[in-house]
């Protein structure tokens, strides 16, 4: 028996950085997936539920941006602004190193 697709058309709606472009597909469980374009230019497929409840805000670019920002914040010492390495602080160029290698 073939059932009619009863769903609200979300084409053109925005959820975070995603804009719904068209219906992508309906999976074997009856869950509808939408073809969305992110503000960064990537495309992704998102379910209706994730679009409506705001669980999916982007193609993953927000997570990547947060990881990059966090790694930059952790790569320097907070008080002295010196770079960190595996065995402690790695000093920026100092007068001593400049005079030795000059």
TIMI-2910 file (N, C-alpha, C, CB; in pm, 1 decimal, decimal comma, always signed):
<rs>
+----------+----------+----------+----------+----------+----------+----------+----------+----------+----------+----------+----------+------+
!      n_x !      n_y !      n_z !     ca_x !     ca_y !     ca_z !      c_x !      c_y !      c_z !     cb_x !     cb_y !     cb_z ! resn !
+----------+----------+----------+----------+----------+----------+----------+----------+----------+----------+----------+----------+------+
!    +84,0 !   -116,5 !     +0,0 !     +0,0 !     +0,0 !     +0,0 !    +89,5 !   +124,2 !     +0,0 !    -96,1 !     -0,9 !   +121,5 !  Unk !
!    +63,5 !   +213,7 !    -89,2 !   +143,4 !   +334,4 !   -102,8 !    +73,4 !   +450,2 !    -31,8 !   +167,5 !   +367,8 !   -252,0 !  Unk !
!   +139,2 !   +507,6 !    +68,4 !    +78,6 !   +617,4 !   +143,6 !   +121,1 !   +751,5 !    +84,6 !   +117,7 !   +609,5 !   +292,7 !  Unk !
!    +36,4 !   +847,9 !   +102,3 !    +69,1 !   +984,0 !    +58,4 !   +166,1 !  +1045,3 !   +158,7 !    -60,0 !  +1072,0 !    +44,4 !  Unk !
!   +253,2 !  +1129,1 !   +107,3 !   +348,0 !  +1198,3 !   +194,7 !   +278,5 !  +1318,5 !   +256,7 !   +475,7 !  +1242,3 !   +116,5 !  Unk !
!   +252,5 !  +1310,5 !   +383,9 !   +191,7 !  +1422,6 !   +455,0 !   +300,2 !  +1492,7 !   +535,6 !    +74,8 !  +1374,8 !   +547,4 !  Unk !
!   +345,1 !  +1605,6 !   +485,9 !   +448,0 !  +1680,9 !   +555,4 !   +435,7 !  +1827,5 !   +518,6 !   +588,7 !  +1627,4 !   +521,5 !  Unk !
!   +492,0 !  +1911,3 !   +605,0 !   +494,4 !  +2054,3 !   +579,0 !   +618,3 !  +2084,8 !   +495,6 !   +493,8 !  +2136,6 !   +712,2 !  Unk !
!   +601,8 !  +2159,4 !   +389,0 !   +714,5 !  +2194,4 !   +302,2 !   +800,5 !  +2299,9 !   +372,3 !   +664,3 !  +2246,8 !   +163,4 !  Unk !
!   +926,7 !  +2267,0 !   +395,8 !  +1018,3 !  +2356,6 !   +466,2 !  +1110,4 !  +2433,1 !   +371,0 !  +1101,7 !  +2277,5 !   +564,9 !  Unk !
!  +1087,2 !  +2421,9 !   +241,9 !  +1172,6 !  +2486,3 !   +143,0 !  +1179,8 !  +2637,3 !   +167,9 !  +1120,8 !  +2457,9 !     +0,8 !  Unk !
!  +1303,3 !  +2689,9 !   +172,0 !  +1325,1 !  +2831,8 !   +192,4 !  +1339,3 !  +2873,1 !   +337,3 !  +1215,0 !  +2906,8 !   +132,0 !  Unk !
!  +1308,6 !  +2784,8 !   +431,4 !  +1319,0 !  +2820,1 !   +572,8 !  +1464,0 !  +2811,3 !   +618,9 !  +1229,8 !  +2728,1 !   +658,5 !  Unk !
!  +1495,8 !  +2888,7 !   +721,5 !  +1631,6 !  +2894,4 !   +775,6 !  +1633,8 !  +2835,6 !   +916,4 !  +1684,4 !  +3040,3 !   +776,8 !  Unk !
!  +1740,0 !  +2758,6 !   +943,3 !  +1764,6 !  +2704,1 !  +1076,9 !  +1912,0 !  +2724,1 !  +1106,4 !  +1723,8 !  +2551,9 !  +1087,2 !  Unk !
!  +1944,3 !  +2824,9 !  +1185,7 !  +2084,3 !  +2857,0 !  +1212,2 !  +2150,8 !  +2908,1 !  +1086,1 !  +2159,3 !  +2734,5 !  +1266,1 !  Unk !
!  +2255,1 !  +2838,3 !  +1041,0 !  +2324,0 !  +2876,3 !   +918,1 !  +2270,5 !  +2800,8 !   +795,6 !  +2473,3 !  +2851,2 !   +932,9 !  Unk !
!  +2175,0 !  +2711,0 !   +815,5 !  +2122,7 !  +2629,0 !   +706,4 !  +1998,6 !  +2690,1 !   +643,9 !  +2091,3 !  +2489,5 !   +756,1 !  Unk !
!  +1991,9 !  +2681,2 !   +511,1 !  +1872,3 !  +2720,6 !   +436,5 !  +1824,9 !  +2596,7 !   +359,9 !  +1901,5 !  +2842,6 !   +338,3 !  Unk !
!  +1698,0 !  +2559,6 !   +379,8 !  +1642,3 !  +2441,7 !   +314,1 !  +1620,3 !  +2472,7 !   +167,0 !  +1509,7 !  +2397,4 !   +381,4 !  Unk !
!  +1678,4 !  +2390,0 !    +79,1 !  +1662,8 !  +2411,5 !    -64,9 !  +1554,0 !  +2324,1 !   -126,1 !  +1793,9 !  +2385,2 !   -135,2 !  Unk !
!  +1553,3 !  +2195,3 !    -88,1 !  +1454,0 !  +2105,0 !   -147,1 !  +1443,8 !  +1977,7 !    -63,7 !  +1490,8 !  +2070,7 !   -294,0 !  Unk !
!  +1342,3 !  +1899,2 !    -93,5 !  +1325,3 !  +1768,5 !    -31,6 !  +1433,3 !  +1676,4 !    -85,9 !  +1182,7 !  +1710,4 !    -58,4 !  Unk !
!  +1507,4 !  +1610,8 !     +1,6 !  +1615,1 !  +1522,8 !    -41,7 !  +1562,4 !  +1381,4 !    -63,2 !  +1729,4 !  +1522,5 !    +61,2 !  Unk !
!  +1516,6 !  +1315,2 !    +43,9 !  +1459,8 !  +1181,9 !    +30,1 !  +1382,9 !  +1144,3 !   +155,8 !  +1569,9 !  +1078,7 !     +1,7 !  Unk !
!  +1309,6 !  +1036,0 !   +146,3 !  +1238,4 !   +979,3 !   +260,0 !  +1299,0 !   +841,6 !   +283,2 !  +1081,6 !   +971,8 !   +235,0 !  Unk !
!  +1352,5 !   +819,3 !   +404,1 !  +1420,0 !   +692,5 !   +428,9 !  +1320,0 !   +579,5 !   +455,1 !  +1515,4 !   +706,3 !   +547,1 !  Unk !
!  +1371,4 !   +459,6 !   +480,7 !  +1284,8 !   +342,0 !   +494,3 !  +1198,8 !   +346,3 !   +620,7 !  +1369,0 !   +215,8 !   +494,8 !  Unk !
!  +1232,2 !   +435,0 !   +714,4 !  +1152,6 !   +449,4 !   +835,2 !  +1048,2 !   +559,4 !   +822,5 !  +1242,3 !   +477,5 !   +952,8 !  Unk !
!  +1044,3 !   +626,5 !   +708,3 !   +947,9 !   +733,1 !   +684,3 !   +996,3 !   +870,3 !   +727,8 !   +820,8 !   +701,9 !   +754,3 !  Unk !
!  +1124,5 !   +879,9 !   +764,4 !  +1180,5 !  +1007,9 !   +807,2 !  +1222,6 !  +1087,5 !   +684,9 !  +1300,7 !   +987,2 !   +903,0 !  Unk !
!  +1177,9 !  +1212,4 !   +678,9 !  +1205,5 !  +1297,4 !   +563,1 !  +1335,5 !  +1373,6 !   +585,8 !  +1088,2 !  +1396,0 !   +537,2 !  Unk !
!  +1420,8 !  +1372,0 !   +484,6 !  +1547,8 !  +1442,8 !   +486,7 !  +1542,3 !  +1556,9 !   +385,9 !  +1665,9 !  +1346,9 !   +455,8 !  Unk !
!  +1599,7 !  +1672,2 !   +425,1 !  +1598,8 !  +1791,8 !   +341,9 !  +1739,2 !  +1825,3 !   +296,0 !  +1538,1 !  +1910,0 !   +417,5 !  Unk !
!  +1751,2 !  +1869,6 !   +170,9 !  +1877,9 !  +1914,2 !   +113,7 !  +1895,0 !  +2060,8 !   +152,7 !  +1881,7 !  +1894,8 !    -43,7 !  Unk !
!  +1999,3 !  +2089,5 !   +233,0 !  +2018,8 !  +2224,7 !   +286,3 !  +2154,3 !  +2280,2 !   +244,3 !  +2007,0 !  +2224,6 !   +439,7 !  Unk !
!  +2159,5 !  +2411,9 !   +228,6 !  +2284,5 !  +2480,7 !   +198,0 !  +2324,4 !  +2564,0 !   +319,1 !  +2270,6 !  +2570,0 !    +70,5 !  Unk !
!  +2450,5 !  +2549,2 !   +358,6 !  +2504,0 !  +2624,0 !   +472,4 !  +2556,3 !  +2758,8 !   +423,3 !  +2616,9 !  +2543,6 !   +544,3 !  Unk !
!  +2567,2 !  +2855,0 !   +513,6 !  +2620,2 !  +2986,4 !   +478,9 !  +2765,4 !  +2979,2 !   +432,7 !  +2608,6 !  +3080,2 !   +597,6 !  Unk !
!  +2839,1 !  +2875,2 !   +475,0 !  +2978,8 !  +2860,3 !   +433,2 !  +2990,5 !  +2804,6 !   +291,9 !  +3053,2 !  +2769,7 !   +530,0 !  Unk !
!  +2878,7 !  +2758,0 !   +233,8 !  +2878,9 !  +2708,7 !    +96,0 !  +2863,4 !  +2558,7 !    +82,7 !  +3004,0 !  +2749,3 !    +29,6 !  Unk !
!  +2875,6 !  +2484,0 !   +190,9 !  +2862,0 !  +2338,3 !   +186,8 !  +2714,8 !  +2298,0 !   +186,1 !  +2934,2 !  +2274,0 !   +306,6 !  Unk !
!  +2690,6 !  +2175,4 !   +140,3 !  +2556,1 !  +2119,3 !   +138,3 !  +2549,3 !  +2002,4 !   +235,6 !  +2516,4 !  +2074,3 !     -4,8 !  Unk !
!  +2431,5 !  +1982,1 !   +294,5 !  +2412,7 !  +1871,1 !   +386,3 !  +2267,3 !  +1826,4 !   +383,4 !  +2454,9 !  +1910,3 !   +529,1 !  Unk !
!  +2243,7 !  +1704,8 !   +429,6 !  +2109,0 !  +1649,9 !   +437,4 !  +2068,7 !  +1641,6 !   +584,2 !  +2100,9 !  +1509,8 !   +369,0 !  Unk !
!  +1953,2 !  +1699,7 !   +618,0 !  +1909,5 !  +1709,6 !   +756,7 !  +1765,0 !  +1663,1 !   +767,8 !  +1924,5 !  +1854,4 !   +809,3 !  Unk !
!  +1733,1 !  +1595,9 !   +878,7 !  +1595,7 !  +1549,8 !   +899,1 !  +1505,6 !  +1665,6 !   +941,9 !  +1591,6 !  +1437,5 !  +1004,6 !  Unk !
!  +1376,0 !  +1646,3 !   +923,7 !  +1277,9 !  +1747,7 !   +960,7 !  +1284,7 !  +1779,3 !  +1109,7 !  +1137,4 !  +1701,5 !   +923,2 !  Unk !
!  +1296,8 !  +1675,7 !  +1191,6 !  +1299,3 !  +1695,3 !  +1336,8 !  +1417,9 !  +1781,2 !  +1379,0 !  +1304,5 !  +1560,1 !  +1408,8 !  Unk !
!  +1536,4 !  +1757,2 !  +1322,6 !  +1654,5 !  +1834,8 !  +1360,3 !  +1643,4 !  +1979,5 !  +1314,6 !  +1779,9 !  +1771,7 !  +1301,9 !  Unk !
!  +1575,8 !  +2003,4 !  +1203,5 !  +1555,0 !  +2140,3 !  +1157,4 !  +1456,9 !  +2214,0 !  +1247,8 !  +1504,4 !  +2141,0 !  +1012,9 !  Unk !
!  +1350,6 !  +2144,2 !  +1287,3 !  +1246,5 !  +2209,6 !  +1366,6 !  +1290,0 !  +2236,7 !  +1510,7 !  +1121,5 !  +2124,4 !  +1366,7 !  Unk !
!  +1362,4 !  +2143,3 !  +1572,6 !  +1399,9 !  +2164,0 !  +1713,0 !  +1534,6 !  +2232,9 !  +1729,4 !  +1402,8 !  +2032,0 !  +1785,0 !  Unk !
!  +1601,1 !  +2266,0 !  +1619,0 !  +1724,5 !  +2342,7 !  +1624,6 !  +1848,2 !  +2262,9 !  +1660,7 !  +1709,0 !  +2451,2 !  +1721,0 !  Unk !
!  +1841,6 !  +2129,7 !  +1653,5 !  +1957,2 !  +2046,1 !  +1686,9 !  +2068,0 !  +2058,3 !  +1582,6 !  +1914,6 !  +1900,2 !  +1700,2 !  Unk !
!  +2031,5 !  +2086,7 !  +1459,6 !  +2130,3 !  +2099,6 !  +1352,2 !  +2130,8 !  +2244,3 !  +1304,7 !  +2099,0 !  +2001,6 !  +1233,6 !  Unk !
!  +2239,5 !  +2316,2 !  +1332,8 !  +2249,0 !  +2457,8 !  +1299,3 !  +2337,2 !  +2484,9 !  +1178,1 !  +2301,5 !  +2534,1 !  +1417,1 !  Unk !
!  +2423,2 !  +2388,8 !  +1141,7 !  +2514,9 !  +2409,7 !  +1029,9 !  +2557,6 !  +2274,9 !   +973,2 !  +2638,7 !  +2492,0 !  +1074,3 !  Unk !
!  +2645,9 !  +2280,7 !   +873,2 !  +2697,2 !  +2158,6 !   +811,9 !  +2807,3 !  +2095,2 !   +895,9 !  +2749,3 !  +2187,9 !   +672,3 !  Unk !
!  +2847,2 !  +2160,7 !  +1001,8 !  +2958,0 !  +2116,8 !  +1086,2 !  +3063,3 !  +2224,5 !  +1098,1 !  +3019,9 !  +1989,6 !  +1031,3 !  Unk !
!  +3043,8 !  +2334,2 !  +1025,8 !  +3143,1 !  +2442,3 !  +1027,2 !  +3147,2 !  +2513,6 !  +1162,2 !  +3112,8 !  +2543,3 !   +916,3 !  Unk !
!  +3037,6 !  +2518,2 !  +1235,6 !  +3038,2 !  +2581,4 !  +1367,6 !  +3128,2 !  +2502,0 !  +1462,2 !  +2893,9 !  +2591,3 !  +1425,0 !  Unk !
!  +3118,3 !  +2369,4 !  +1458,4 !  +3203,5 !  +2285,5 !  +1542,8 !  +3349,7 !  +2303,4 !  +1507,6 !  +3164,5 !  +2138,7 !  +1529,6 !  Unk !
!  +3380,2 !  +2307,1 !  +1377,5 !  +3519,3 !  +2326,5 !  +1335,1 !  +3572,0 !  +2461,5 !  +1381,9 !  +3531,1 !  +2315,5 !  +1182,3 !  Unk !
!  +3490,7 !  +2565,4 !  +1371,6 !  +3532,7 !  +2698,4 !  +1415,8 !  +3557,3 !  +2701,5 !  +1566,6 !  +3427,3 !  +2802,9 !  +1377,7 !  Unk !
!  +3472,0 !  +2634,1 !  +1643,9 !  +3489,9 !  +2630,0 !  +1789,0 !  +3617,1 !  +2554,6 !  +1826,9 !  +3368,4 !  +2565,0 !  +1855,7 !  Unk !
!  +3645,4 !  +2445,3 !  +1757,8 !  +3765,7 !  +2366,4 !  +1785,4 !  +3890,2 !  +2448,8 !  +1754,4 !  +3765,6 !  +2235,2 !  +1702,9 !  Unk !
!  +3889,9 !  +2519,2 !  +1643,2 !  +4004,1 !  +2602,8 !  +1606,1 !  +4024,4 !  +2713,6 !  +1709,0 !  +3983,9 !  +2663,3 !  +1465,4 !  Unk !
!  +3916,2 !  +2778,7 !  +1749,0 !  +3926,0 !  +2886,4 !  +1847,8 !  +3976,5 !  +2833,6 !  +1981,3 !  +3790,0 !  +2954,7 !  +1866,3 !  Unk !
!  +3928,9 !  +2716,5 !  +2021,2 !  +3972,0 !  +2657,9 !  +2147,6 !  +4118,9 !  +2618,8 !  +2143,0 !  +3886,5 !  +2536,4 !  +2181,6 !  Unk !
!  +4162,8 !  +2561,6 !  +2031,8 !  +4303,1 !  +2521,5 !  +2021,3 !  +4395,0 !  +2643,5 !  +2019,4 !  +4325,2 !  +2436,8 !  +1895,0 !  Unk !
!  +4350,4 !  +2752,4 !  +1958,6 !  +4430,2 !  +2875,5 !  +1959,8 !  +4436,9 !  +2933,1 !  +2101,1 !  +4371,0 !  +2980,0 !  +1862,0 !  Unk !
!  +4325,8 !  +2925,8 !  +2173,6 !  +4322,9 !  +2978,8 !  +2309,9 !  +4412,4 !  +2896,8 !  +2402,6 !  +4179,2 !  +2980,5 !  +2363,3 !  Unk !
!  +4420,8 !  +2767,4 !  +2379,3 !  +4500,2 !  +2681,4 !  +2465,8 !  +4647,0 !  +2674,3 !  +2424,8 !  +4441,8 !  +2543,3 !  +2466,8 !  Unk !
!  +4681,8 !  +2728,0 !  +2308,3 !  +4819,2 !  +2716,1 !  +2261,6 !  +4911,7 !  +2821,2 !  +2321,5 !  +4822,8 !  +2725,6 !  +2112,0 !  Unk !
!  +4855,6 !  +2920,7 !  +2390,0 !  +4938,6 !  +3022,9 !  +2453,6 !  +4907,3 !  +3028,7 !  +2601,7 !  +4916,5 !  +3161,1 !  +2388,2 !  Unk !
!  +5006,7 !  +3067,1 !  +2679,5 !  +4988,9 !  +3083,8 !  +2822,4 !  +4902,4 !  +3207,4 !  +2845,5 !  +5126,3 !  +3096,1 !  +2895,6 !  Unk !
!  +4809,0 !  +3199,4 !  +2933,9 !  +4711,5 !  +3307,8 !  +2951,9 !  +4774,5 !  +3437,8 !  +2999,0 !  +4605,9 !  +3265,7 !  +3050,3 !  Unk !
!  +4867,0 !  +3431,2 !  +3092,4 !  +4920,4 !  +3553,6 !  +3151,6 !  +5034,7 !  +3613,5 !  +3070,4 !  +4967,5 !  +3526,0 !  +3292,2 !  Unk !
!  +5123,4 !  +3527,4 !  +3019,4 !  +5243,7 !  +3578,8 !  +2954,5 !  +5233,7 !  +3582,1 !  +2802,5 !  +5361,8 !  +3495,9 !  +2994,6 !  Unk !
!  +5131,8 !  +3518,7 !  +2746,0 !  +5111,3 !  +3512,1 !  +2601,1 !  +5229,1 !  +3443,8 !  +2529,7 !  +5091,0 !  +3653,3 !  +2544,8 !  Unk !
!  +5293,0 !  +3349,8 !  +2599,0 !  +5400,1 !  +3272,5 !  +2538,7 !  +5342,2 !  +3142,5 !  +2485,0 !  +5513,7 !  +3245,1 !  +2640,6 !  Unk !
!  +5399,9 !  +3094,5 !  +2376,9 !  +5350,9 !  +2970,7 !  +2317,2 !  +5379,8 !  +2852,8 !  +2408,8 !  +5414,5 !  +2948,1 !  +2179,3 !  Unk !
!  +5287,3 !  +2756,4 !  +2411,6 !  +5306,1 !  +2635,8 !  +2489,7 !  +5352,0 !  +2523,4 !  +2397,8 !  +5176,2 !  +2597,1 !  +2563,9 !  Unk !
!  +5437,1 !  +2436,2 !  +2449,3 !  +5473,4 !  +2316,0 !  +2375,9 !  +5460,4 !  +2198,3 !  +2471,1 !  +5617,9 !  +2326,0 !  +2316,7 !  Unk !
!  +5496,7 !  +2079,3 !  +2427,5 !  +5475,7 !  +1959,2 !  +2508,3 !  +5547,6 !  +1963,3 !  +2642,8 !  +5521,0 !  +1838,5 !  +2431,6 !  Unk !
!  +5665,2 !  +2023,4 !  +2648,5 !  +5741,4 !  +2021,3 !  +2773,1 !  +5740,7 !  +2157,4 !  +2843,7 !  +5884,8 !  +1978,3 !  +2745,2 !  Unk !
!  +5636,3 !  +2233,7 !  +2829,9 !  +5624,5 !  +2359,4 !  +2903,3 !  +5617,7 !  +2479,6 !  +2812,2 !  +5739,8 !  +2375,0 !  +2997,6 !  Unk !
!  +5667,9 !  +2590,8 !  +2862,0 !  +5661,5 !  +2714,5 !  +2786,5 !  +5774,7 !  +2722,7 !  +2684,8 !  +5666,4 !  +2833,9 !  +2880,4 !  Unk !
!  +5743,2 !  +2768,3 !  +2566,2 !  +5844,0 !  +2792,2 !  +2464,6 !  +5848,9 !  +2943,1 !  +2444,6 !  +5812,0 !  +2715,4 !  +2329,7 !  Unk !
!  +5955,1 !  +3005,1 !  +2483,4 !  +5965,2 !  +3150,8 !  +2481,2 !  +5963,0 !  +3203,5 !  +2339,2 !  +6091,9 !  +3196,6 !  +2551,8 !  Unk !
!  +5904,1 !  +3321,9 !  +2324,3 !  +5911,9 !  +3390,5 !  +2196,0 !  +6054,7 !  +3437,7 !  +2177,0 !  +5811,5 !  +3509,8 !  +2188,4 !  Unk !
!  +6082,0 !  +3497,3 !  +2063,0 !  +6217,0 !  +3545,5 !  +2040,6 !  +6257,7 !  +3641,5 !  +2151,6 !  +6228,0 !  +3613,7 !  +1903,9 !  Unk !
!  +6368,8 !  +3613,3 !  +2212,2 !  +6418,0 !  +3702,4 !  +2317,0 !  +6548,6 !  +3763,7 !  +2271,5 !  +6436,5 !  +3627,1 !  +2451,4 !  Unk !
!  +6596,8 !  +3855,3 !  +2347,6 !  +6722,7 !  +3924,1 !  +2313,2 !  +6838,0 !  +3825,4 !  +2310,3 !  +6752,8 !  +4037,4 !  +2413,9 !  Unk !
!  +6835,2 !  +3723,9 !  +2397,1 !  +6943,6 !  +3626,7 !  +2402,5 !  +6950,1 !  +3544,6 !  +2275,4 !  +6927,0 !  +3535,4 !  +2522,4 !  Unk !
!  +6835,9 !  +3489,5 !  +2232,1 !  +6836,8 !  +3405,4 !  +2112,0 !  +6868,7 !  +3487,4 !  +1988,1 !  +6702,0 !  +3335,0 !  +2094,6 !  Unk !
!  +6825,1 !  +3611,9 !  +1983,1 !  +6855,5 !  +3695,2 !  +1867,0 !  +7004,9 !  +3724,8 !  +1860,1 !  +6775,4 !  +3826,4 !  +1872,1 !  Unk !
!  +7068,1 !  +3748,2 !  +1976,4 !  +7210,6 !  +3778,4 !  +1974,4 !  +7295,1 !  +3655,0 !  +1944,0 !  +7252,6 !  +3838,0 !  +2107,0 !  Unk !
!  +7247,7 !  +3537,0 !  +1985,8 !  +7323,0 !  +3413,2 !  +1959,1 !  +7318,0 !  +3377,5 !  +1812,4 !  +7268,2 !  +3297,1 !  +2042,5 !  Unk !
!  +7200,6 !  +3388,1 !  +1749,6 !  +7184,9 !  +3346,0 !  +1611,0 !  +7205,3 !  +3459,7 !  +1511,2 !  +7048,8 !  +3286,1 !  +1591,5 !  Unk !
!  +7237,9 !  +3577,8 !  +1555,7 !  +7254,9 !  +3691,3 !  +1465,3 !  +7390,7 !  +3689,9 !  +1398,6 !  +7235,9 !  +3821,4 !  +1539,9 !  Unk !
+----------+----------+----------+----------+----------+----------+----------+----------+----------+----------+----------+----------+------+
</rs>
